[in-house]
């Protein structure tokens, strides 16, 4: 599969080309890759699948709250940082409730939604190290970091995890 940041189908970025499959839009690409790699929710119930689709869109709203702040001019960034963090915490309340006592958002099985959630929460933690107030979400973040396939990624100084969150045009990189 090829994921590119150049103009793609519908003139949008990012886009993915995987053989005859051509997709744009982050969530469409996420769902396609999850289905292809076994990281899609294990249910065949349309209501369950729709619930995860809905959650991915809510995560995107949460994610974009952070991105908009990071790319705002320095004076706006400084003026809005605390209110954006507080608005983010309102999302965290919902996420904590959705996770409940489960290991992952689909119960015992990790899905692409979990990785998207991890990335979105982690962006806020980089703005405010005390951002996560719910124990179940703290444990969730630890669980993702502790996955055997990801331990080396998170601990290596050469990992892309250590790179800036945003490009050089952002106020908060």
C-alpha positions in Angstrom: 0.0 0.0 0.0 1.1 3.5 -0.7 0.1 6.4 1.5 0.9 9.8 0.2 0.6 13.4 1.2 0.4 14.5 -2.5 -2.9 15.4 -4.1 -5.0 12.3 -4.6 -8.5 11.3 -5.5 -10.9 14.3 -5.1 -7.7 16.5 -4.8 -7.5 15.6 -1.1 -4.6 14.6 1.2 -3.8 12.2 2.6 -4.6 9.4 0.1 -3.9 5.7 -0.2 -3.4 3.7 -3.3 -3.3 -0.1 -2.7 -3.6 -1.8 -6.1 -7.0 -0.9 -7.5 -8.1 0.7 -4.2 -7.8 4.5 -4.1 -9.0 6.3 -1.0 -8.8 9.7 0.6 -9.8 10.9 4.0 -8.1 9.8 7.2 -10.9 7.7 8.7 -11.6 5.9 5.4 -8.0 5.0 5.1 -7.9 3.9 8.8 -10.9 1.7 8.3 -9.5 0.1 5.1 -6.1 -0.6 6.7 -7.8 -2.0 9.8 -10.0 -4.3 7.8 -7.0 -5.4 5.8 -4.8 -6.1 8.8 -7.3 -7.6 11.2 -7.5 -4.5 13.4 -11.2 -3.9 12.7 -13.7 -4.7 15.5 -14.4 -8.4 15.5 -18.2 -8.0 15.4 -20.3 -8.5 12.3 -23.2 -6.6 14.0 -23.8 -3.4 12.0 -24.6 -1.5 15.2 -21.2 -2.4 16.7 -19.4 -1.4 13.5 -21.3 1.9 13.4 -20.4 2.6 17.0 -16.7 2.3 16.1 -17.2 4.5 13.0 -18.9 7.1 15.2 -16.1 6.9 17.8 -13.5 7.4 15.1 -15.3 10.6 14.0 -15.5 11.8 17.6 -11.8 11.1 18.0 -11.2 13.1 14.8 -13.1 16.1 16.3 -10.9 15.8 19.5 -7.7 15.5 17.4 -8.6 18.5 15.3 -9.2 20.6 18.4 -5.5 20.1 19.2 -4.3 20.6 15.6 -6.2 23.9 15.2 -4.6 25.2 18.4 -1.1 24.0 17.4 -1.4 25.8 14.0 -2.9 29.0 15.3 -0.7 32.2 15.5 1.4 32.4 18.7 -0.8 35.0 20.3 -4.0 32.9 19.7 -2.2 29.8 20.8 -1.2 31.4 24.1 -4.7 32.9 24.7 -6.6 29.6 23.8 -4.3 26.9 25.1 -6.0 26.5 28.5 -9.6 26.6 27.1 -8.7 24.0 24.4 -7.2 21.7 27.1 -10.3 22.1 29.1 -12.5 21.4 26.1 -10.3 18.3 25.4 -11.0 17.1 29.0 -14.7 17.1 28.2 -14.0 14.6 25.4 -11.9 12.6 27.9 -14.9 12.2 30.2 -16.8 10.6 27.2 -13.8 8.4 26.3 -13.4 7.2 29.9 -17.1 6.3 30.0 -16.8 4.5 26.6 -13.7 2.5 27.7 -15.2 1.6 31.1 -13.3 -1.3 32.6 -12.2 -2.8 29.3 -8.6 -3.1 28.2 -9.4 -1.6 24.8 -12.4 0.2 23.2 -13.5 -3.1 21.7 -13.0 -5.0 24.9 -10.1 -7.4 24.9 -9.1 -6.9 21.3 -7.0 -4.0 20.2 -8.3 -2.2 17.1 -7.3 0.7 14.9 -9.6 2.9 16.9 -7.4 2.3 19.9 -4.3 3.5 18.0 -6.1 6.5 16.8 -7.3 7.3 20.3 -3.8 6.8 21.7 -2.4 9.3 19.1 -5.1 11.9 19.8 -4.7 11.7 23.6 -0.9 11.7 23.3 -1.1 15.0 21.4 -2.8 16.6 24.3 -0.4 15.1 26.8 2.4 16.8 25.0 0.6 20.1 25.6 -0.2 19.4 29.2 1.6 16.4 30.9 -1.2 16.2 33.5 -4.0 16.1 30.9 -5.2 12.5 31.6 -7.3 12.5 34.8 -9.1 9.2 34.4 -7.3 6.1 35.7 -8.8 3.8 33.0 -7.4 6.1 30.3 -4.0 6.3 32.0 -3.9 2.5 32.0 -5.1 2.3 28.4 -2.2 4.5 27.3 0.2 2.3 29.2 -1.4 -0.8 27.7 -0.8 0.6 24.1 2.8 1.5 25.0 3.3 -2.0 26.5 2.1 -3.9 23.4 5.0 -6.2 22.5 5.0 -5.0 18.9 5.4 -1.4 20.0 7.7 -1.5 23.0 10.8 -0.9 20.9 9.1 1.8 18.9 8.3 3.8 22.0 11.6 3.3 23.7 14.0 3.9 20.8 15.5 7.4 20.4 15.5 6.8 16.6 11.8 6.3 16.5 9.4 8.6 14.7 7.6 8.9 18.0 10.3 11.3 19.1 9.7 13.6 16.1 7.8 16.9 16.2 4.0 16.5 16.2 3.5 19.2 13.6 5.5 20.7 10.7 7.5 23.9 10.8 4.5 26.1 10.2 2.9 25.2 13.6 3.2 27.3 16.7 3.5 24.2 18.8 5.6 21.6 17.2 
